[in-house]
């Protein structure tokens, strides 16, 4: 992946207190492992060809394990620092970090590694269907034997997201939710009080006021939603829409809540031209272009991850929660845990070493430090009482916005088809955001495609 965007001119100019970063939204689930070939993808040398064999390490020295993660910029730097700190804190385990381009590539490379039986011991990725297939190891026995594992101290919604059929297959590393970032000077110049932007209708009106156009071309966007279906799904959930019927048998993505919401986004982007979308490129390139538009004063604000706080200069921008809808109430965006797991093909010795590393990452001081340095949500409740975190949040109030939003957030969707529904939604979002297809048509086509998959698994 090309990370040159992570060192753009504005970062050098402002010398941010926090540097780099990425977002996210949760990685979409992929097809079942049975769909992959028998040959591992050689990739670029950081993937499956460099994977650990799963054999026991020599008893005369520490256990060496690989940890795969798709993080770059500030997040990648902080992950490396945490790995180094863990390695220096004890002499039993040595973690070797293997960097992938992003969450998606991590899972793709892991799929090939599982097929070749040459897996890392730990991976920043989670796939519920793969866990059911036996490709991930349950951590229940290790947790039961760990007297220091304080289950009650974890943010329960995050810990529960790592369970599959009642067993703990994944541990939360950090929490994320998409929030709103805006230029304080632009809103002030246009007489817009950010406290008034509590609905999408109000935001669209403000975006129209702040947009600048010349000869029919937008030169300054009033807002930039992030490419992908996640932000538009968040908006649908805030209007009361749902992905599946209550009995789980029928897709609801062509309901009025969906069509009306997605059609508004299409209109704002293509007809009114008050909102812009960056798409494509390598890895997180589109994400950084979106951020750069705001930091370079080409857009008034954007919708991004809580983890973007490491990329932003908060003397220029501020954060706020996602809006709701008039007559409905506050927004209900998804709050998700970014989780890590242990591949079942790793040896018992490496699995235990991986567990030791993953639980170290979520220790109170470490999860608090990760939150302070990245903007992501700490996974331990005690982190909020960490002295350093408390002092930091008083000086940096933006770090509280994701926590406040998570209090009324929606749980992430668990795709029963192994990713086919999420894939259909992603394709539909591209049709609306990029190709200007009417939302009703895009969602109808997505439903027809995904409903067949749902019927098959049901």
C-alpha positions in Angstrom: 0.0 0.0 0.0 1.1 3.6 -0.6 1.5 5.4 2.7 3.0 8.5 1.2 -0.3 10.3 1.9 0.3 9.9 5.6 3.0 12.5 5.4 1.3 15.2 3.4 2.3 18.8 3.5 -0.3 19.8 6.1 1.1 17.3 8.6 4.6 18.7 8.2 3.3 22.3 8.4 1.3 21.9 11.6 3.5 19.3 13.3 0.5 17.7 14.9 0.6 16.5 18.5 -0.9 13.3 17.1 0.4 12.2 13.8 -0.9 9.8 11.2 -3.8 7.4 11.7 -6.5 5.6 9.9 -10.1 4.7 10.3 -12.2 2.3 10.1 -14.9 0.9 9.8 -15.1 -2.8 10.4 -13.6 -5.1 7.8 -16.3 -6.9 5.8 -16.7 -10.6 6.2 -15.3 -12.7 3.4 -16.4 -15.9 1.7 -16.0 -19.1 3.5 -12.5 -20.6 3.5 -13.7 -23.5 1.3 -13.8 -21.0 -1.6 -10.0 -20.4 -1.4 -7.5 -22.3 -3.4 -4.9 -24.6 -2.0 -2.0 -22.4 -2.9 -1.0 -19.5 -0.6 -0.9 -16.1 -2.1 2.8 -15.1 -2.2 1.9 -11.4 -1.9 4.7 -9.0 -1.3 6.6 -10.9 1.4 4.5 -9.6 4.3 1.7 -12.1 3.8 1.3 -15.9 4.0 4.7 -16.7 2.5 6.2 -15.1 5.6 3.8 -16.9 8.0 4.8 -18.9 11.0 4.7 -22.6 10.5 2.8 -23.3 13.6 5.5 -25.6 15.0 6.7 -25.3 18.6 9.6 -23.0 19.3 12.7 -24.2 21.0 12.3 -24.7 24.7 15.6 -23.0 25.3 14.4 -19.6 24.4 11.3 -17.4 24.2 8.4 -18.4 21.9 8.5 -16.3 18.8 5.1 -15.6 17.1 3.8 -13.5 14.2 1.1 -10.9 14.7 -0.6 -9.7 11.5 -2.2 -6.3 11.4 -3.4 -3.9 8.7 -2.5 -0.6 10.3 -0.4 2.3 9.0 0.5 5.8 9.9 0.0 6.8 13.5 -1.8 3.5 14.3 1.0 1.5 12.8 3.6 3.5 14.7 1.7 3.0 18.0 1.2 -0.7 17.3 4.9 -1.2 16.8 5.7 0.7 20.0 3.3 -1.5 21.9 4.8 -4.6 20.4 8.3 -3.4 21.4 7.1 -2.6 24.9 5.6 -6.0 25.3 8.7 -7.7 24.1 10.8 -5.7 26.6 8.4 -6.4 29.5 9.1 -10.1 29.7 11.4 -12.8 28.3 8.9 -15.6 27.5 7.4 -14.3 24.2 8.7 -12.4 21.2 6.1 -10.9 18.9 7.1 -10.1 15.4 4.7 -7.7 13.8 3.8 -8.3 10.1 2.1 -5.3 8.5 -0.6 -5.7 5.9 -2.1 -2.9 3.7 -5.4 -2.8 5.6 -8.0 -5.0 7.4 -9.2 -6.4 4.1 -5.8 -7.6 2.9 -5.2 -9.1 6.4 -8.2 -11.3 6.0 -7.3 -12.2 2.4 -3.8 -13.2 3.4 -5.1 -15.1 6.4 -7.5 -17.1 4.2 -4.5 -18.2 2.0 -2.4 -19.0 5.1 -5.2 -21.2 6.6 -5.4 -23.1 3.4 -1.6 -23.7 3.4 -1.6 -24.4 7.1 1.1 -21.8 7.6 -0.6 -19.3 9.9 0.4 -16.5 12.2 -0.2 -17.0 15.9 -2.3 -13.9 16.3 -4.1 -11.7 13.8 -6.0 -8.4 14.0 -9.1 -9.8 12.3 -12.3 -11.5 13.2 -14.6 -13.7 11.1 -17.4 -15.4 12.9 -18.1 -17.9 10.2 -14.5 -19.0 10.1 -14.7 -19.5 13.9 -17.7 -21.8 13.4 -15.7 -23.7 10.8 -12.9 -24.3 13.4 -10.3 -22.0 11.8 -10.0 -19.9 15.0 -9.1 -21.2 18.5 -11.5 -20.7 21.4 -9.9 -18.7 24.2 -12.2 -20.0 26.9 -9.8 -22.4 28.5 -7.0 -19.8 28.5 -9.3 -17.2 30.0 -10.4 -19.7 32.7 -6.8 -20.4 33.7 -5.9 -16.7 33.7 -6.5 -15.3 37.2 -5.7 -11.8 36.0 -8.5 -11.8 33.4 -11.1 -9.4 34.7 -14.1 -10.1 32.5 -16.3 -7.5 34.2 -13.9 -4.7 33.5 -14.2 -5.0 29.7 -16.8 -2.9 28.0 -19.3 -5.7 27.7 -20.7 -4.8 24.3 -17.2 -5.1 22.9 -16.3 -8.3 24.7 -19.6 -9.9 23.6 -18.9 -9.1 20.0 -16.0 -11.6 20.2 -18.3 -14.5 21.2 -19.5 -17.1 18.7 -22.1 -19.5 19.9 -21.4 -18.6 23.5 -17.6 -19.1 23.2 -15.0 -16.4 23.3 -13.0 -16.6 20.0 -11.9 -13.0 19.8 -10.7 -10.3 22.2 -11.5 -6.6 21.5 -8.4 -4.5 20.9 -10.2 -1.2 20.6 -13.6 0.2 19.8 -14.6 2.4 16.9 -17.5 4.4 15.7 -17.8 7.0 12.9 -18.2 10.6 14.1 -18.2 14.0 12.5 -15.3 16.4 12.1 -15.7 20.1 11.1 -13.7 23.2 10.5 -14.5 25.6 13.2 -13.6 28.7 11.1 -15.8 27.7 8.2 -18.9 27.2 10.4 -18.2 30.5 12.2 -17.8 32.4 9.0 -21.1 31.1 7.8 -22.9 31.8 11.1 -23.6 28.1 11.8 -23.7 26.9 15.3 -22.3 23.3 15.4 -24.7 22.5 18.3 -27.6 23.0 15.8 -26.4 20.2 13.5 -28.3 17.4 15.3 -30.2 16.2 12.2 -29.2 15.2 8.7 -31.6 17.8 7.4 -29.8 20.5 9.3 -26.4 19.3 8.2 -27.5 19.3 4.5 -28.9 22.8 4.8 -25.6 23.9 6.4 -23.6 22.1 3.7 -25.5 23.9 1.0 -24.7 27.2 2.7 -21.0 26.5 2.9 -20.5 24.9 -0.5 -18.8 27.1 -3.1 -19.3 26.5 -6.9 -17.8 28.1 -10.0 -19.1 27.5 -13.5 -21.2 24.6 -12.2 -18.3 22.9 -10.6 -17.9 22.6 -6.8 -14.7 24.1 -5.5 -15.5 23.7 -1.8 -17.7 21.0 -0.4 -20.0 21.6 2.5 -19.5 18.0 3.7 -17.7 14.8 2.7 -19.3 11.5 3.7 -16.8 8.7 3.8 -16.9 6.3 0.8 -18.6 3.0 1.5 -21.9 1.7 2.9 -21.1 2.2 6.6 -22.0 5.9 6.9 -25.2 5.5 4.9 -26.1 2.4 7.0 -25.6 4.4 10.1 -28.0 7.0 8.8 -30.6 4.4 8.0 -30.4 2.9 11.5 -31.0 6.4 12.9 -34.3 6.5 10.9 -35.4 3.2 12.3 -34.4 1.0 9.4 -33.1 -2.5 9.8 -31.1 -5.0 7.7 -33.1 -8.1 8.5 -36.6 -8.8 9.6 -37.1 -9.7 13.2 -37.2 -13.4 12.4 -34.0 -13.1 10.4 -35.5 -14.5 7.2 -36.1 -11.5 5.1 -33.8 -8.6 4.0 -35.3 -5.2 4.7 -32.9 -3.1 2.7 -35.5 -1.9 0.2 -37.8 -0.4 2.9 -38.7 3.3 2.8 -36.2 4.0 5.5 -33.4 2.7 3.3 -34.6 4.1 0.0 -35.3 7.6 1.3 -32.0 7.8 3.2 -29.7 6.5 0.4 -31.6 8.6 -2.2 -30.8 11.8 -0.1 -27.1 10.9 -0.1 -27.3 10.4 -3.9 -29.0 13.8 -4.3 -26.5 15.6 -2.1 -23.6 14.1 -3.9 -24.7 14.2 -7.6 -27.6 16.6 -8.0 -26.9 19.3 -5.4 -23.1 18.7 -5.4 -22.9 19.9 -1.8 -21.2 16.7 -0.7 -18.2 15.0 -2.2 -16.9 11.4 -2.2 -13.3 10.2 -2.6 -13.1 6.5 -3.7 -10.7 3.9 -5.0 -6.9 4.0 -4.7 -4.7 1.7 -2.7 -5.4 0.8 0.9 -6.7 3.8 2.8 -5.8 6.3 0.1 -9.4 7.5 -0.3 -9.6 8.0 3.5 -6.6 10.3 3.6 -7.7 12.3 0.6 -11.0 13.0 2.5 -9.1 14.1 5.5 -6.8 16.2 3.5 -9.7 18.1 1.9 -10.8 19.3 5.3 -7.3 20.0 6.6 -6.4 21.9 3.3 -9.5 23.9 3.5 -11.3 22.3 0.5 -14.2 21.0 2.6 -16.1 22.1 5.7 -16.1 18.7 7.3 -16.3 15.0 6.9 -17.6 11.8 8.4 -14.8 9.5 9.7 -13.6 7.2 12.4 -12.9 8.0 16.0 -9.4 6.8 15.1 -8.9 9.7 12.8 -8.3 12.0 15.8 -4.6 11.2 15.3 -4.7 12.8 11.9 -6.4 16.0 12.9 -5.3 19.4 14.3 -7.9 20.3 16.8 -6.9 24.0 16.8 -8.6 23.9 13.3 -11.3 21.2 13.6 -13.6 19.9 16.3 -15.7 16.7 16.7 -19.3 16.1 17.1 -21.7 13.1 17.1 -23.4 11.8 14.0 -26.8 13.5 13.6 -30.3 11.9 13.7 -33.4 12.7 11.8 -36.1 15.3 12.3 -39.0 13.8 14.2 -37.2 10.6 15.0 -34.4 11.3 17.5 -30.7 11.1 17.9 -28.6 9.0 15.6 -27.8 5.3 16.2 -24.6 4.7 14.4 -22.7 1.4 14.8 -20.1 1.1 17.5 -17.8 -1.8 16.8 -14.9 -3.6 18.4 -11.8 -4.2 16.3 -10.9 -7.7 17.4 -8.0 -10.1 17.3 -8.0 -13.9 17.2 -5.7 -16.9 17.3 -5.8 -19.2 14.3 -6.5 -22.8 15.3 -3.6 -24.1 13.2 -1.1 -22.5 15.4 0.6 -24.8 17.9 -0.6 -24.9 21.5 2.6 -23.1 22.6 2.1 -20.4 20.1 -1.6 -20.0 21.0 -0.7 -19.5 24.6 2.0 -16.9 23.6 -0.6 -15.1 21.4 -3.1 -15.0 24.3 -0.4 -13.4 26.5 0.2 -10.8 23.9 -3.4 -10.0 23.2 -4.3 -9.6 26.9 -1.3 -7.4 27.4 -2.6 -5.0 24.7 -5.9 -4.6 26.6 -4.4 -4.0 30.0 -5.8 -0.8 31.6 -2.8 1.5 31.0 -2.2 0.1 27.5 -5.8 0.5 26.3 -5.9 4.0 27.8 -2.7 4.9 26.1 -4.0 3.5 22.7 -7.1 5.6 23.1 -5.2 8.8 23.9 -2.8 8.3 21.0 -5.4 7.3 18.4 -8.9 8.4 19.4 -10.2 4.9 19.4 -12.3 3.8 22.3 -10.6 1.9 25.2 -12.0 -1.6 25.8 -11.6 -1.6 29.6 -13.9 0.4 31.8 -11.1 1.1 34.2 -9.3 3.0 31.5 -11.6 5.9 32.0 -10.2 6.2 35.5 -6.6 6.0 34.4 -5.0 9.3 35.7 -3.3 10.0 32.4 -6.5 9.4 30.5 -8.6 11.7 32.8 -6.1 14.5 32.5 -5.9 14.1 28.7 -9.6 14.1 28.2 -9.9 17.4 30.1 -7.5 19.0 27.7 -8.8 17.2 24.6 -12.6 17.0 24.8 -12.9 15.5 21.3 -11.8 12.2 22.7 -15.1 12.0 24.7 -17.3 12.3 21.6 -16.9 8.6 20.5 -17.6 7.5 24.1 -20.8 9.6 24.2 -22.0 8.3 20.8 -21.3 4.7 21.8 -23.8 5.1 24.6 -26.7 5.2 22.1 -25.0 3.2 19.3 -26.2 0.2 17.3 -24.5 -3.2 17.5 -22.6 -4.2 14.4 -24.5 -6.5 11.9 -23.5 -10.1 12.0 -23.9 -11.4 8.4 -25.4 -14.9 8.5 -24.4 -15.5 4.9 -20.6 -15.3 5.5 -20.4 -11.8 4.0 -22.7 -11.9 1.0 -25.1 -9.4 2.4 -22.3 -7.0 3.3 -20.9 -7.5 -0.2 -24.2 -6.6 -1.8 -24.6 -3.5 0.4 -21.1 -2.4 -0.6 -21.8 -2.8 -4.3 -25.1 -0.9 -3.9 -23.4 1.9 -2.1 -20.9 2.2 -5.0 -23.8 2.4 -7.5 -25.3 5.2 -5.5 -22.2 7.1 -4.5 -20.1 6.7 -7.6 -22.4 5.8 -10.5 -25.4 8.0 -9.5 -27.8 5.1 -9.7 -31.2 5.8 -8.0 -31.2 4.3 -4.5 -34.4 2.3 -5.1 -32.8 0.5 -8.1 -29.5 -0.1 -6.4 -31.1 -1.5 -3.2 -33.6 -3.6 -5.1 -30.8 -5.3 -7.0 -28.8 -5.8 -3.8 -31.8 -7.3 -2.1 -32.5 -9.8 -4.9 -28.9 -10.9 -4.9 -28.4 -11.1 -1.1 -31.8 -12.7 -0.4 -30.9 -15.7 -2.5 -27.8 -16.2 -0.3 -29.9 -15.7 2.9 -32.5 -18.2 1.7 -29.7 -20.7 1.0 -28.2 -20.6 4.5 -31.6 -20.5 6.2 
